[in-house]
Amino acid sequence: MWHRAFRILFLLCLWSPGLVQAQSGLAGIANAAGSEVSADIFAVQGLAVDVTAESAVAARRQAMREGQRRALNLLLRRITLRTDHLSLPDPSDEAVMQIVATVEVAKEKTSTIRYLAELTVRFHRNAVRGLLRNVGISFSETRAKPILVLPIFEKGAVLSLFEDGNVWRSAWERLDLPADSLLPLRLPVGDLQDITTLTAAAALAGKSSQLRAIAQRHGVDNVLVAHAVLRIDLASGGVPQVQVNLLHFGPRGQSTEVLDYTTSIGAGLAQSLNNLALRVAVDQEEQWKRRTRLTFGADASLSALVPLTSLEDWLTVRQRLGASAMVQSIKLQGISRQDAQVVINYLGDTDSLVVSLAQRDLDLALIDGFWMLRLTKDKPQ
């Protein structure tokens, strides 16, 4: 099954007060053709520091101290739920230094009293885990594979996807999100090949072949169709409203989830759609973090059969298992030319493990009462 549907209803009264503001200091949502950030969850890259002090040496020392602290805060916010951000730990400068693994410096400039640079700060994973566990805050260490967002706008029964004047797509293009988000969202290029590959009507109808084609073109497995409908609500006195339905298409069928929001907006349609796009993106990332949270103290294990066609297959499976944050250890019980039997010790529940391994191109499935673990390329279609 190659689709699941999330329906999210947003009722936006376009001329009542209240705004949802996008956060500043964030990188814009990437085009699908753009470069990927580092896969290292525990690295904070491109952190700008600019400090003035009584001397260049003092400015550099202060910049390093403040930069490492800011980097830690950014990392903690990246992997935790927004509801926990006000409760994040605030360790001493000495404790921060113990958590830092490496600091790389680029674009360094100095004067007699000023220091400027860009830092890449990497942290010790176990130290970060311990910091959050000590204050009882759960977190995720699993970055999703990129998701292609297809913003479809409907007004007066007219659908727009790649057409000019799609104000909903423009809102997504203006959207600011962290470049190192755990749920990377991408937009299609919108060129002639995209236009001929998929229409708005086909996307809404769930045409698997066309959705798969545009996903493959942009190098993703999963597609999010964000369908925004502008309509007049006669029951509320003719107030314009926007309803958004989210349709997720991918290689794994999942249950439908319904989320409802009512937001009062007073800045016109464009700003309303900006706020909507931000809210959808943030909500999707929060859902992802909840699905992939590490649950310490809830260790479990399962035995799985791994079909093999070569020794290289086994080495690849072992490497990918070891790269998953949820996998604590792997025990090889037996191996032949055709398959291997492994015991996987992991944190959390099996549903979260299945999702986490899928990001490493491993398919874990219960078949006839037995767990089967395959490289995605070997999974029967």
C-alpha positions in Angstrom: 0.0 0.0 0.0 1.5 3.3 -1.0 -0.5 5.9 0.8 -1.8 7.2 4.0 -4.0 10.2 4.6 -3.7 12.8 7.3 -6.6 15.3 7.4 -5.9 18.5 9.2 -8.6 21.1 9.4 -7.6 24.7 9.8 -10.4 27.3 10.1 -8.9 30.7 9.6 -11.0 33.8 10.0 -9.1 36.1 7.8 -10.0 39.4 9.4 -10.0 38.6 13.2 -7.0 39.3 15.4 -4.0 37.1 16.2 -0.9 36.0 14.4 1.5 33.0 14.5 4.9 34.4 13.9 7.7 32.5 12.2 10.9 32.3 14.2 13.8 34.4 13.1 17.4 33.2 12.5 16.3 30.1 10.5 17.2 28.8 7.1 14.5 28.7 4.4 12.8 25.5 3.4 15.0 23.8 0.8 14.3 23.1 -2.8 14.4 19.4 -3.5 17.5 19.9 -5.6 19.4 21.6 -2.8 22.2 20.2 -0.7 21.6 18.1 2.4 22.9 19.0 5.8 25.3 16.7 7.7 23.8 13.4 8.9 25.4 14.0 12.3 22.5 14.7 14.7 25.0 15.9 17.4 26.7 18.5 15.2 25.7 22.2 15.0 27.1 23.7 11.9 27.7 27.3 10.7 27.1 29.0 14.0 28.2 32.6 13.7 29.9 34.3 16.6 30.8 38.0 16.8 32.3 39.2 20.1 34.0 42.5 21.1 36.1 42.5 24.3 39.2 44.3 25.7 41.5 42.3 23.4 41.3 39.9 20.5 42.4 37.0 22.8 39.6 37.8 25.3 37.1 38.2 22.5 38.0 34.8 21.1 37.8 33.1 24.5 34.4 34.7 25.1 33.2 33.7 21.6 34.2 30.1 22.1 32.4 29.9 25.4 29.2 31.6 24.2 29.3 29.7 20.9 29.5 26.3 22.5 26.7 27.2 24.9 24.4 28.4 22.1 25.3 25.3 20.0 24.2 23.1 22.9 20.9 24.9 23.3 20.3 24.6 19.6 21.0 20.9 19.7 18.7 20.3 22.7 15.9 22.2 21.0 16.4 20.2 17.8 15.9 16.8 19.4 13.2 17.6 22.0 9.6 18.6 21.8 8.7 22.2 21.9 6.6 21.7 25.0 9.8 20.8 26.8 11.9 23.7 25.6 11.3 25.9 28.7 12.5 23.0 30.9 15.8 22.4 29.1 18.8 22.1 31.3 21.2 25.0 31.6 24.6 23.5 32.6 27.6 25.6 33.7 30.3 26.6 31.2 32.6 23.9 32.6 29.9 21.3 32.1 29.3 22.4 28.5 33.0 22.0 27.8 32.8 18.4 29.0 29.9 17.7 26.7 31.7 19.2 23.6 33.6 16.7 21.5 35.1 19.0 18.9 35.0 22.6 17.6 35.8 23.5 14.1 36.5 27.2 13.2 35.9 28.8 9.8 35.8 32.3 8.3 37.8 33.5 11.3 38.5 37.3 11.4 40.1 39.4 14.2 40.9 43.0 15.1 42.5 44.4 18.2 39.3 44.0 20.2 36.9 41.9 18.0 36.5 38.3 17.0 34.3 36.8 14.2 34.0 33.2 13.0 31.7 30.4 12.1 31.8 27.4 14.4 30.9 23.7 13.9 30.4 22.2 17.3 30.0 18.4 17.8 28.9 16.9 21.1 29.3 13.6 22.8 26.1 11.6 22.3 26.1 9.8 25.6 26.8 13.1 27.5 23.8 14.8 25.8 21.7 11.7 26.5 22.7 11.8 30.2 22.0 15.6 30.4 18.4 15.1 29.2 17.7 11.9 31.1 18.8 13.5 34.3 15.9 16.1 34.0 13.4 13.6 32.6 13.1 15.0 29.1 12.5 12.6 26.2 14.1 13.2 22.9 14.6 11.8 19.4 17.9 11.1 17.6 16.3 9.9 14.3 16.4 12.2 11.3 13.7 11.3 8.7 14.5 10.8 5.1 13.5 14.0 3.2 9.8 14.5 2.4 8.6 16.2 -0.8 5.9 18.8 -0.1 3.3 19.4 -2.9 1.3 22.5 -2.0 -2.1 22.5 -3.8 -4.3 25.5 -3.6 -8.0 25.3 -4.4 -10.2 28.4 -5.0 -13.6 28.2 -6.6 -13.0 24.6 -7.6 -9.8 25.6 -9.5 -6.7 23.7 -8.5 -3.2 25.0 -8.6 0.1 23.1 -8.0 2.8 24.3 -10.3 0.7 27.0 -12.0 1.5 30.7 -11.6 -0.5 32.4 -8.8 -0.4 29.5 -6.4 -0.3 31.6 -3.2 -0.2 28.4 -1.0 3.0 27.3 -2.8 4.4 30.8 -2.3 3.8 30.5 1.4 5.8 27.3 1.6 8.6 28.9 -0.4 8.8 31.7 2.1 8.7 29.3 5.1 11.6 29.4 7.5 12.7 26.2 9.0 16.0 25.0 10.6 18.2 23.5 7.9 19.1 20.6 10.3 15.5 19.7 11.3 14.8 16.1 12.2 12.1 16.2 9.5 13.6 17.6 6.3 10.9 19.1 4.0 11.7 19.8 0.3 9.8 21.5 -2.4 9.8 20.4 -6.1 11.6 22.5 -8.6 8.3 23.2 -10.5 9.9 23.0 -13.9 8.5 21.6 -17.1 9.3 18.0 -16.2 7.5 18.4 -12.9 4.5 19.9 -14.6 4.3 17.0 -17.1 4.9 14.4 -14.4 2.1 15.3 -12.0 -1.1 17.4 -12.0 -2.9 18.7 -8.9 -5.9 16.5 -9.7 -3.7 13.4 -10.0 -2.0 14.2 -6.7 -5.3 14.6 -4.9 -6.7 11.4 -6.5 -3.7 9.5 -5.1 -2.4 8.4 -8.5 0.4 6.1 -7.2 2.4 5.9 -10.5 2.6 9.7 -10.9 3.3 10.3 -7.3 6.0 7.7 -7.3 7.5 9.2 -10.5 7.8 12.7 -9.0 9.2 11.2 -5.7 11.8 9.3 -7.7 12.7 12.4 -9.7 13.5 14.3 -6.6 15.2 11.4 -4.8 12.7 10.9 -2.0 10.5 8.0 -0.8 7.7 10.1 0.8 5.4 12.8 -0.5 3.2 15.2 1.5 0.3 16.7 -0.5 -0.8 19.8 1.4 -4.2 20.7 0.0 -5.5 24.2 1.0 -9.1 25.1 0.1 -10.3 28.7 0.3 -14.1 28.9 0.9 -16.7 31.1 2.4 -18.3 29.9 5.6 -22.0 30.9 5.4 -22.7 29.6 8.9 -20.4 32.2 10.4 -21.7 35.1 8.3 -19.7 34.7 5.2 -16.2 34.7 6.7 -13.5 33.4 4.4 -11.9 30.2 5.7 -9.1 27.9 4.7 -9.3 24.2 5.1 -6.1 22.1 4.8 -6.0 18.4 4.1 -2.7 16.6 4.3 -2.2 13.4 2.3 1.0 11.4 2.9 2.1 9.0 0.2 5.0 6.6 0.7 6.1 3.0 0.7 4.5 2.2 4.0 0.7 2.2 4.7 -0.4 3.7 8.0 -3.5 4.6 9.8 -5.4 7.9 9.4 -4.9 10.6 12.1 -7.2 13.6 12.5 -6.0 16.9 14.0 -8.1 20.0 14.3 -7.0 23.6 14.7 -9.0 26.8 14.8 -6.8 29.9 14.3 -8.0 33.5 14.1 -6.0 35.5 11.5 -6.2 39.2 10.8 -3.4 40.0 8.3 -5.0 38.8 5.0 -4.8 35.7 2.9 -1.0 35.7 2.2 0.0 36.1 5.9 -2.7 33.5 6.9 -1.2 31.0 4.5 2.3 31.8 5.8 1.2 31.0 9.3 -0.6 27.9 8.1 2.5 26.5 6.3 4.6 27.1 9.4 2.0 25.4 11.6 1.8 22.4 9.4 5.6 22.0 9.2 6.1 22.4 12.9 3.3 20.0 13.7 4.7 17.4 11.4 8.1 17.6 13.0 6.6 17.3 16.5 4.7 14.2 15.4 7.9 12.8 14.1 9.8 13.4 17.4 7.0 11.7 19.3 7.0 8.7 17.0 10.8 8.2 17.3 11.5 9.2 20.9 14.0 7.1 22.8 12.5 5.4 25.8 15.3 4.6 28.3 14.5 2.0 30.9 12.2 0.2 28.4 14.8 -2.0 26.6 13.4 -4.8 24.5 14.7 -7.3 22.0 13.5 -9.3 19.0 14.9 -12.0 16.7 14.7 -11.4 13.0 15.6 -13.3 9.8 17.7 -11.4 7.3 17.6 -12.7 3.7 21.0 -12.4 2.0 22.4 -12.5 -1.5 26.0 -11.9 -0.6 28.3 -11.2 2.3 28.2 -7.5 1.4 24.4 -7.6 2.2 25.1 -8.7 5.7 27.8 -6.1 6.2 25.4 -3.4 4.9 22.6 -4.6 7.3 25.0 -4.6 10.2 26.3 -1.1 9.5 22.8 0.3 9.1 21.6 -1.3 12.3 24.6 0.1 14.2 23.8 3.6 12.9 20.3 3.6 14.3 19.9 5.5 17.6 17.4 3.0 18.9 19.5 -0.1 18.4 21.6 -0.9 21.5 23.3 -4.0 20.4 23.1 -6.7 17.7 23.8 -10.4 18.2 24.4 -12.7 15.3 22.9 -16.1 16.1 23.6 -17.8 12.7 24.5 -17.1 9.2 24.4 -18.9 5.8 24.6 -18.0 2.2 20.9 -17.4 2.1 20.1 -15.6 5.4 21.2 -14.6 8.8 19.4 -14.8 12.2 20.0 -11.8 14.5 18.8 -10.6 17.9 18.3 -6.8 18.0 18.3 -5.1 21.4 16.6 -1.7 21.2 15.1 1.2 23.1 11.4 1.8 23.0 8.6 -0.1 21.1 8.7 -2.0 17.9 6.6 0.6 16.0 9.3 3.2 16.7 12.0 0.8 15.8 10.3 0.0 12.4 10.1 3.7 11.6 13.7 4.4 12.7 15.1 1.5 10.6 13.1 2.6 7.6 15.2 5.9 7.6 18.3 3.6 7.1 16.7 1.8 4.2 15.9 -1.3 6.3 12.5 -2.8 6.2 11.5 -4.6 9.4 8.1 -6.4 9.1 6.2 -9.2 11.0 5.4 -11.9 8.5 3.4 -15.0 9.5 4.4 -14.3 13.1 8.1 -14.0 12.5 10.2 -10.8 12.1 11.9 -10.3 8.7 14.6 -7.6 8.2 15.4 -6.7 4.6 17.4 -4.1 2.8 14.9 -1.9 1.1 16.2 -2.7 -2.3 15.4 -6.4 -1.6 11.8 -5.8 -0.4 9.2 -7.4 -2.8 7.0 -4.9 -4.5 
